[in-house]
Structures are given as structure tokens and as C-alpha cells.
Amino acid sequence: MVTDYMEMLEKRNEELEREKAALLDELMGPQVQILLCHPKAHVPTRKRTTDAGFDLYCVERVDIEPGDQAVLPTGVQMAISPGWYGRVAPRSGLAVNHVIDVNAGVIDAAYRGEIKVALINLGKHKVEFKPGERIAQIIFERYSMNELTVVDYLTDTDRGGFGFGSSGR
């Protein structure tokens, strides 16, 4: 009887450890391994531990003329935990002061190549990027792995097919 009780406690302890690991994963985010694949590469950084994004740095000089886009290498490769992805987002200072935006930005968990950042200059002046400058940020987000189901019809809603501007200006 004592043996049965001990086995039950051991199983419950294992369950609690799994639940604890899942909660920590939810709170702490994914495990991300970084490989620097260029001599001028920087490990992505964030100014404060509460910042959502990690700054990405360029490793080459790149000039982007108004209306043009360029793909800037970072010299960084990543391994992101399954169930998570990296979203490359604009840095607010570049967006506001120079009208620089990110043109693409999903880094899947299975991707192992160099992270490159597609930037577009929507401003009126050439913007110069030098090695070691922060060019974008990467934010790690959880995603659901849904299955898609083809159906013959969709349920009705009060919004229906009303799209852009349907809720007002």
C-alpha cells in the first residue's frame, strides 16, 4: 500500500514538473540559440529587460535611396523553439525620423539561415546604414498551429463581408 502511494506521489510530482515547465515557457518565452556567422555580427540586444524586441544590427554598409528597398545582412542565425517565431519589426526611431519600414519579417522556428532584414525607405532622403548600427528589432511571439478546414459555407455574423472602413473612418 505504501508503494502504491509512493508511485502515485511520484507520478503527480512528474505532472507538476511538466506543468511548471509549461508555465515557465509561457512566462519566459522561447529558448533561442544564436550563432554569429559574420565577424562583424552582434548578438541581438535590448536596452531593458522589459523591452519586447531585441535590436538587430547590420554588418555591412548599405545606402537606401528614397523609394528603394534593400536587404541588410545581420550576420546572425537563430534556432527558435517550436510554437514560436521571430517577427522582425521596425525600430521606432528609424520609422519616425527617417520613414524606414520593414518589408517582410517572419522568422520561422525551423529556419536556420542568416537573418536578413528587408527595409524600405519611404522618406525623401537617402538613409545610410553602417556596420554595427541597429536596423530593426525581432520580437518572439507564440503562434497556434491550426489546421484549415474547407467548408461549404461560413456562419453568419453581424459584420458579414463588410471590410475596410466598415466600423467607421
N, C-alpha and C positions, 0 to 999 in steps of 0.2 A: 504494500500500500504506500509506503514511504517512497519507494522507487517510482511508482506511478505519479505521485505528487511532484517529485523532483523533475521528472520528464516533462510534466505539464508546465512547471515553472520555467524550465529551460526553453521550451517552445514559445512561451509567452514572452520571455526575455528576447528571443530572436526576433519575434514580431515587433516588439517595441524598438529594437535597434533599427529595423528596416523603416519603421515609421519615422524615427528620429532622423535617419539619413535622408528620407524624402523631404521632411520639413527643412532640414539644413540646405538641401539642394534648392528648395523653393525660396528660402530666405537669402542664401549666399550667392545664388546664381550658378552658372555653369562652370565647370573646370575648363580652362582654356590654356593650352600649351602654346608657347611662342617659339618660333625658330627664326633667327636673324639670318637672312640669306644674302645679305649685301654688307660690305664693310662699313658703309655709312648709315646703316639701319639703326633705328632707335626702338627700344621697347615702348609700345603704346603706354601713355601715361594719363593720369587725371590729376587735376590740381588738388581736389579734395576727395576724401573717401566717399562723400555723399553725391558726387557728380555722377550722372547717368552714363556719360560717354568717356571713352579713353581716346585721347588725341592720337591721330596717325600723322607721321612725318614723311616728307618726301626725301628721296635720296639723290635726285638729280635736279639740275636747274631746268625749269620749264617756264616759258612765257606763254600766256594765253591772251590773244588779241580779242577785242570786243566781238561778241557773236560767235567766237570759236570755242571749241572744247578740246580737252587734252586728257590723256590717261597718264596719271602720275604714279610711278612705282614707289612702294614703301619699303621694300626690302624685308618684309615680314611675311611669314607663313604662320598659319594657326591651325590648331586642332580643337574644335569646339564640341562640347558634349552633345550627344544626340538629344533631340527635343528642343534644342536651342539653335539660334542663328545669329549672325552679326549683321546689324543694319548700319551701313555707312551713311552718315548724316552730315549736313553742312555744319561748319563752325559758325556760330552766330556772328562773330566779328567779321569774318570774310563775307558772309551773306549781307550784313547791313552796310558795312563800309565799302565793299568792292563789288557787290552784287554777284558773288560767286556761289553757284549751287552745285549740288551733287546730282549727276545724271543717272546713275544706277547705284544699287547699293545693297544687294542681298548676298551675304557670305554664308552658304550652306554648311552644315556641320561636316559633311563628307568632303568638302573642298579642301585640298592641301596645297594648292599653288600659292604664288605670291599674291598678296592683297594689293590690288591696284585701284586707284581712285579716279573715276571719270568726273572731271569738273567742267563746268561750262561758265563762261564769262558773259553775264547778261548786262554788264555795265558798259560805260562809254570809254573806258581807258584800259590799256594793256595792264595785266597783272603779272608780276614776276614772282616765281617761287624758287627759292634757293634750297640746297640740301640742308636738312635739319629743321626746316620750317614746318609748323603744324598746318595740315591741309584739310583735314576732315576729322570726324570722330566716329568711333564704332561703338554701338550700343548693343548689348547682348539681350535678346528677347526670347521668351519661350513661345513656341507655336504648337498648335494642335495638328495631329496627323490624321486629318479627316479622310474618309472615303467619299467619293462622289457617287451619287445615285441618279440615274436617268429616270425621269417620271413622265407620265402623260400630261400632267397638269400641275400647277402650283396652287397652294391655298391662297385665298383672297386676303388682303389687308386693307386698312383704310387708306394707305398711301397708293397701293396698286403700282402702276407703271410710271407714275409721275416722278420725273428725275430732277435734273438741275434746276434749282430755284423753287422747287415745289413747296418748300416750307417758308418761303418769303425771300426777300432780297438776299 
